[in-house]
Amino acid sequence: MDALVIPVLFIVIGIITAFLASRKGYNFLLWVFCGAPFGLIILAFLPNTKTQQIEEKRQSAIKRGNVIGAIASVFSIVFTIMTLLQK
């Protein structure tokens, strides 16, 4: 039972994080698996791309945020797998 609590918690937090990322202009799918509190912390420091006026800076911020989200998601998935394999 305990082995399922952490992955479920990561998924729920991941969906919340992805929703908030989407509202800031980032890709939902790249952030959805970032299901740990560090995902929310990372997202808090990223700028809201929807308010940026210069298109070039906006696209650069979106790309950077999506890369960060993808890396954090991979880290989260690896952590979850390692947690499941320890049990």
DSSP file (Angstrom, degrees, kcal/mol; ACC not computed):
  #  RESIDUE AA STRUCTURE BP1 BP2  ACC     N-H-->O    O-->H-N    N-H-->O    O-->H-N    TCO  KAPPA ALPHA  PHI   PSI    X-CA   Y-CA   Z-CA
    1    1 A M    >>        0   0    0      0, 0.0     3,-1.2     0, 0.0     4,-0.9   0.000 360.0 360.0 360.0 -43.3    0.0    0.0    0.0
    2    2 A D  H 3>  +     0   0    0      1,-0.3     4,-1.0     2,-0.2     3,-0.4   0.823 360.0  63.7 -63.5 -29.9    2.8    2.4    0.9
    3    3 A A  H 34 S+     0   0    0      1,-0.2    -1,-0.3     2,-0.2    84,-0.1   0.750 104.4  47.1 -67.0 -22.2    4.4    1.8   -2.5
    4    4 A L  H <> S+     0   0    0     -3,-1.2     4,-2.0     2,-0.1    -1,-0.2   0.695  97.3  70.7 -90.5 -20.7    1.4    3.3   -4.2
    5    5 A V  H  X S+     0   0    0     -4,-0.9     4,-2.5    -3,-0.4     5,-0.2   0.936  98.1  47.4 -64.5 -47.3    1.0    6.4   -2.1
    6    6 A I  H  X S+     0   0    0     -4,-1.0     4,-2.6     2,-0.2     5,-0.2   0.940 113.4  46.1 -64.0 -49.0    4.1    8.1   -3.4
    7    7 A P  H  > S+     0   0    0      0, 0.0     4,-2.2     0, 0.0    -1,-0.2   0.907 114.5  48.5 -61.6 -39.1    3.4    7.6   -7.1
    8    8 A V  H  X S+     0   0    0     -4,-2.0     4,-2.4     2,-0.2    -2,-0.2   0.917 111.8  49.6 -65.8 -41.7   -0.2    8.6   -6.7
    9    9 A L  H  X S+     0   0    0     -4,-2.5     4,-2.5    -5,-0.2     5,-0.3   0.905 110.2  51.1 -62.1 -41.4    0.9   11.7   -4.8
   10   10 A F  H  X S+     0   0    0     -4,-2.6     4,-2.3     1,-0.2    -1,-0.2   0.897 110.3  49.6 -62.5 -40.4    3.4   12.5   -7.6
   11   11 A I  H  X S+     0   0    0     -4,-2.2     4,-2.3     2,-0.2    -2,-0.2   0.925 111.8  47.4 -66.1 -44.6    0.7   12.2  -10.2
   12   12 A V  H  X S+     0   0    0     -4,-2.4     4,-2.0     1,-0.2    -2,-0.2   0.945 115.9  43.6 -63.1 -48.3   -1.8   14.5   -8.4
   13   13 A I  H  X S+     0   0    0     -4,-2.5     4,-2.8    22,-0.3    -1,-0.2   0.865 111.8  56.6 -65.0 -34.3    0.8   17.1   -7.8
   14   14 A G  H  X S+     0   0    0     -4,-2.3     4,-2.8    21,-0.3    20,-0.3   0.895 105.8  49.1 -62.9 -41.1    2.0   16.7  -11.4
   15   15 A I  H  X S+     0   0    0     -4,-2.3     4,-2.2     2,-0.2    -1,-0.2   0.908 112.8  47.8 -65.6 -41.2   -1.4   17.4  -12.7
   16   16 A I  H  X S+     0   0    0     -4,-2.0     4,-2.3     2,-0.2    -2,-0.2   0.931 113.5  47.8 -63.0 -45.1   -1.7   20.5  -10.6
   17   17 A T  H  X S+     0   0    0     -4,-2.8     4,-2.6     1,-0.2    -2,-0.2   0.914 111.6  50.1 -62.0 -43.6    1.8   21.6  -11.7
   18   18 A A  H  X S+     0   0    0     -4,-2.8     4,-2.5    13,-0.2    -1,-0.2   0.888 109.4  51.6 -63.8 -39.3    1.0   21.0  -15.4
   19   19 A F  H  X S+     0   0    0     -4,-2.2     4,-1.9     2,-0.2    -1,-0.2   0.933 112.3  45.6 -62.5 -45.7   -2.2   23.0  -15.1
   20   20 A L  H  X S+     0   0    0     -4,-2.3     4,-1.2     2,-0.2    -2,-0.2   0.887 112.1  51.9 -65.6 -38.0   -0.3   25.9  -13.6
   21   21 A A  H  X>S+     0   0    0     -4,-2.6     5,-2.8     1,-0.2     4,-0.5   0.912 108.2  51.9 -62.8 -42.0    2.4   25.6  -16.2
   22   22 A S  H ><5S+     0   0    0     -4,-2.5     3,-1.1     1,-0.2    -1,-0.2   0.889 106.1  53.7 -62.0 -39.4   -0.2   25.7  -18.9
   23   23 A R  H 3<5S+     0   0    0     -4,-1.9    -1,-0.2     1,-0.3    -2,-0.2   0.778 107.8  51.5 -66.5 -25.3   -1.7   28.9  -17.4
   24   24 A K  H 3<5S-     0   0    0     -4,-1.2    25,-2.2    -3,-0.4    26,-0.5   0.509 128.5 -97.9 -88.1  -5.5    1.7   30.4  -17.6
   25   25 A G  T <<5S+     0   0    0     -3,-1.1    -3,-0.2    -4,-0.5     2,-0.2   0.551  81.8 126.0 104.2  10.2    2.1   29.5  -21.3
   26   26 A Y  S   <S-     0   0    0     -5,-2.8     2,-0.4    -6,-0.1    -1,-0.3  -0.533  70.6 -82.3 -99.3 167.9    4.2   26.3  -21.0
   27   27 A N     >  -     0   0    0     35,-0.2     4,-0.9    -2,-0.2     3,-0.3  -0.545  30.7-151.8 -74.3 121.5    3.4   22.8  -22.4
   28   28 A F  H >> S+     0   0    0     -2,-0.4     4,-1.2     1,-0.2     3,-0.9   0.914  93.4  52.4 -56.9 -47.8    1.0   20.8  -20.2
   29   29 A L  H 34 S+     0   0    0      1,-0.3     4,-0.4     2,-0.2    -1,-0.2   0.804 105.1  54.2 -66.0 -31.0    2.4   17.4  -21.2
   30   30 A L  H 34 S+     0   0    0     -3,-0.3    43,-0.3     1,-0.2    -1,-0.3   0.722 116.6  38.4 -75.0 -19.6    6.0   18.3  -20.5
   31   31 A W  H X< S+     0   0    0     -3,-0.9     3,-1.6    -4,-0.9   -13,-0.2   0.569  91.5  88.1-103.3 -12.3    5.1   19.3  -16.9
   32   32 A V  T 3< S+     0   0    0     -4,-1.2   -14,-0.2     1,-0.3   -15,-0.1   0.816  90.3  46.6 -64.5 -31.7    2.5   16.7  -16.1
   33   33 A F  T 3  S+     0   0    0     -4,-0.4     2,-1.9     1,-0.2    -1,-0.3   0.378  81.7  99.4 -92.0   6.3    5.0   14.1  -14.7
   34   34 A C    <   +     0   0    0     -3,-1.6     2,-1.0   -20,-0.3    -1,-0.2  -0.448  50.7 159.2 -85.6  63.7    6.8   16.7  -12.6
   35   35 A G        +     0   0    0     -2,-1.9   -21,-0.3    38,-0.2   -22,-0.3  -0.283  31.6  87.8 -93.9  49.7    4.9   15.5   -9.6
   36   36 A A  S >> S-     0   0    0     -2,-1.0     3,-2.0   -23,-0.2     4,-0.9  -0.946  88.2-103.0-136.1 160.7    6.9   16.5   -6.7
   37   37 A P  H 3> S+     0   0    0      0, 0.0     4,-2.0     0, 0.0     3,-0.2   0.803 117.9  66.5 -54.9 -28.0    7.0   19.7   -4.7
   38   38 A F  H 3> S+     0   0    0      1,-0.2     4,-2.7     2,-0.2     5,-0.2   0.815  94.1  59.6 -65.1 -26.5   10.2   20.8   -6.5
   39   39 A G  H <> S+     0   0    0     -3,-2.0     4,-2.4     2,-0.2    -1,-0.2   0.914 106.5  45.5 -64.3 -42.9    8.1   21.0   -9.7
   40   40 A L  H  X S+     0   0    0     -4,-0.9     4,-1.8     2,-0.2    -2,-0.2   0.877 113.1  50.8 -66.5 -37.5    5.9   23.6   -8.1
   41   41 A I  H  X S+     0   0    0     -4,-2.0     4,-0.9     2,-0.2    -2,-0.2   0.930 111.0  47.6 -66.7 -44.7    8.9   25.5   -6.7
   42   42 A I  H >X S+     0   0    0     -4,-2.7     3,-1.0     1,-0.2     4,-0.6   0.936 111.8  50.8 -59.6 -46.6   10.6   25.5  -10.1
   43   43 A L  H >< S+     0   0    0     -4,-2.4     3,-0.9     1,-0.3    -1,-0.2   0.835 101.1  62.6 -62.4 -33.6    7.5   26.7  -11.8
   44   44 A A  H 3< S+     0   0    0     -4,-1.8    -1,-0.3     1,-0.2    -2,-0.2   0.807 104.7  48.0 -62.2 -28.6    7.1   29.5   -9.3
   45   45 A F  H << S+     0   0    0     -3,-1.0    -1,-0.2    -4,-0.9    -2,-0.2   0.543  92.6  93.5 -91.5  -7.1   10.4   31.0  -10.5
   46   46 A L  S << S-     0   0    0     -3,-0.9     2,-0.0    -4,-0.6    15,-0.0  -0.640  80.8-112.2 -85.9 144.6    9.6   30.8  -14.2
   47   47 A P        -     0   0    0      0, 0.0     2,-0.8     0, 0.0    -1,-0.1  -0.331  26.3-106.4 -74.5 155.9    8.0   33.9  -15.8
   48   48 A N    >   -     0   0    0      1,-0.2     3,-1.1     2,-0.0     4,-0.3  -0.735  30.6-163.2 -78.3 112.2    4.5   34.1  -17.1
   49   49 A T  G >  S+     0   0    0    -25,-2.2     3,-0.8    -2,-0.8   -24,-0.2   0.694  79.8  70.7 -75.5 -17.1    5.0   34.0  -20.9
   50   50 A K  G 3  S+     0   0    0    -26,-0.5    -1,-0.2     1,-0.2   -25,-0.1   0.680  97.6  50.6 -73.7 -15.7    1.6   35.3  -21.6
   51   51 A T  G <  S+     0   0    0     -3,-1.1     2,-0.3   -27,-0.2    -1,-0.2   0.508  83.3 107.7 -99.0  -4.7    2.4   38.7  -20.3
   52   52 A Q    <   -     0   0    0     -3,-0.8     6,-0.0    -4,-0.3    -3,-0.0  -0.580  51.0-163.4 -78.7 133.7    5.7   39.2  -22.3
   53   53 A Q        +     0   0    0     -2,-0.3     2,-0.6     1,-0.0    -1,-0.1   0.844  68.0  76.8 -86.2 -37.2    5.3   41.7  -25.2
   54   54 A I     >  -     0   0    0      1,-0.2     4,-2.3     2,-0.0     3,-0.2  -0.678  69.2-151.9 -84.1 119.0    8.4   40.9  -27.3
   55   55 A E  H  > S+     0   0    0     -2,-0.6     4,-2.7     1,-0.2     5,-0.2   0.854  92.5  54.5 -60.7 -39.3    7.7   37.7  -29.3
   56   56 A E  H  > S+     0   0    0      1,-0.2     4,-1.9     2,-0.2    -1,-0.2   0.920 112.1  43.4 -63.4 -43.6   11.3   36.6  -29.5
   57   57 A K  H  > S+     0   0    0      2,-0.2     4,-2.4     1,-0.2    -1,-0.2   0.867 113.0  53.9 -68.2 -36.1   11.8   36.8  -25.7
   58   58 A R  H  X S+     0   0    0     -4,-2.3     4,-2.3     2,-0.2    -2,-0.2   0.937 109.9  45.7 -63.5 -47.6    8.4   35.1  -25.2
   59   59 A Q  H  X S+     0   0    0     -4,-2.7     4,-2.4     1,-0.2    -1,-0.2   0.874 112.5  51.7 -64.8 -37.5    9.4   32.1  -27.4
   60   60 A S  H  X S+     0   0    0     -4,-1.9     4,-2.5    -5,-0.2    -1,-0.2   0.911 110.5  48.0 -64.6 -42.5   12.8   31.9  -25.7
   61   61 A A  H  X S+     0   0    0     -4,-2.4     4,-2.6     2,-0.2    -2,-0.2   0.889 111.6  50.4 -65.9 -39.2   11.1   31.8  -22.3
   62   62 A I  H  X S+     0   0    0     -4,-2.3     4,-2.5     2,-0.2   -35,-0.2   0.932 112.1  47.1 -63.8 -45.7    8.6   29.1  -23.4
   63   63 A K  H  X S+     0   0    0     -4,-2.4     4,-2.2     2,-0.2    -2,-0.2   0.933 114.1  46.9 -62.3 -46.3   11.4   26.9  -24.8
   64   64 A R  H  X S+     0   0    0     -4,-2.5     4,-2.3     1,-0.2    -2,-0.2   0.918 113.8  48.1 -62.8 -44.1   13.5   27.3  -21.7
   65   65 A G  H  X S+     0   0    0     -4,-2.6     4,-2.3     1,-0.2    -1,-0.2   0.876 111.1  50.3 -65.0 -38.3   10.5   26.6  -19.4
   66   66 A N  H  X S+     0   0    0     -4,-2.5     4,-2.3     2,-0.2    -1,-0.2   0.879 110.4  49.8 -68.8 -37.6    9.5   23.5  -21.4
   67   67 A V  H  X S+     0   0    0     -4,-2.2     4,-2.4     2,-0.2     5,-0.2   0.928 111.8  48.4 -65.2 -44.1   13.0   22.1  -21.3
   68   68 A I  H  X S+     0   0    0     -4,-2.3     4,-2.5     1,-0.2    -2,-0.2   0.910 112.0  49.9 -61.7 -42.0   13.2   22.6  -17.6
   69   69 A G  H  X S+     0   0    0     -4,-2.3     4,-2.2     2,-0.2    -1,-0.2   0.893 110.3  49.6 -63.6 -40.4    9.8   20.9  -17.2
   70   70 A A  H  X S+     0   0    0     -4,-2.3     4,-2.3     2,-0.2    -2,-0.2   0.917 112.3  47.4 -66.2 -42.9   10.9   18.0  -19.3
   71   71 A I  H  X S+     0   0    0     -4,-2.4     4,-2.4     1,-0.2    -2,-0.2   0.927 113.2  48.1 -63.9 -44.7   14.0   17.5  -17.3
   72   72 A A  H  X S+     0   0    0     -4,-2.5     4,-2.3    -5,-0.2    -1,-0.2   0.877 110.9  52.1 -64.5 -36.6   12.2   17.8  -14.0
   73   73 A S  H  X S+     0   0    0     -4,-2.2     4,-2.5   -43,-0.3    -2,-0.2   0.917 109.3  48.7 -65.7 -43.5    9.5   15.3  -15.3
   74   74 A V  H  X S+     0   0    0     -4,-2.3     4,-2.6     2,-0.2     5,-0.2   0.928 111.5  50.3 -61.6 -44.6   12.2   12.7  -16.2
   75   75 A F  H  X S+     0   0    0     -4,-2.4     4,-2.4     1,-0.2    -2,-0.2   0.914 111.0  49.2 -58.7 -43.8   13.8   13.2  -12.8
   76   76 A S  H  X S+     0   0    0     -4,-2.3     4,-2.3     2,-0.2    -1,-0.2   0.892 110.7  49.4 -64.1 -41.2   10.5   12.6  -11.1
   77   77 A I  H  X S+     0   0    0     -4,-2.5     4,-2.5     2,-0.2    -2,-0.2   0.922 111.8  48.5 -64.7 -44.3    9.7    9.5  -13.2
   78   78 A V  H  X S+     0   0    0     -4,-2.6     4,-2.6     1,-0.2    -2,-0.2   0.916 111.4  50.4 -62.4 -43.3   13.2    8.0  -12.4
   79   79 A F  H  X S+     0   0    0     -4,-2.4     4,-2.2    -5,-0.2    -1,-0.2   0.914 110.7  49.3 -60.9 -43.7   12.7    8.8   -8.7
   80   80 A T  H  X S+     0   0    0     -4,-2.3     4,-2.3     2,-0.2    -2,-0.2   0.913 111.6  48.5 -63.0 -43.7    9.3    7.1   -8.7
   81   81 A I  H  X S+     0   0    0     -4,-2.5     4,-2.3     1,-0.2    -2,-0.2   0.921 111.3  50.1 -63.4 -43.7   10.6    4.0  -10.4
   82   82 A M  H  X S+     0   0    0     -4,-2.6     4,-1.2     1,-0.2    -1,-0.2   0.890 110.0  51.1 -62.3 -38.4   13.5    3.8   -8.0
   83   83 A T  H  X S+     0   0    0     -4,-2.2     4,-0.7     1,-0.2     3,-0.3   0.909 111.3  47.4 -64.7 -42.5   11.1    4.1   -5.1
   84   84 A L  H >< S+     0   0    0     -4,-2.3     3,-0.6     1,-0.2    -2,-0.2   0.868 110.0  52.8 -67.1 -36.1    8.9    1.3   -6.4
   85   85 A L  H 3< S+     0   0    0     -4,-2.3    -1,-0.2     1,-0.2    -2,-0.2   0.736  99.9  63.0 -73.5 -21.8   11.9   -1.0   -7.0
   86   86 A Q  H 3<        0   0    0     -4,-1.2    -1,-0.2    -3,-0.3    -2,-0.2   0.759 360.0 360.0 -72.1 -24.1   13.1   -0.6   -3.5
   87   87 A K    <<        0   0    0     -4,-0.7    -1,-0.2    -3,-0.6    -2,-0.2   0.470 360.0 360.0 -79.3 360.0   10.0   -2.2   -2.1
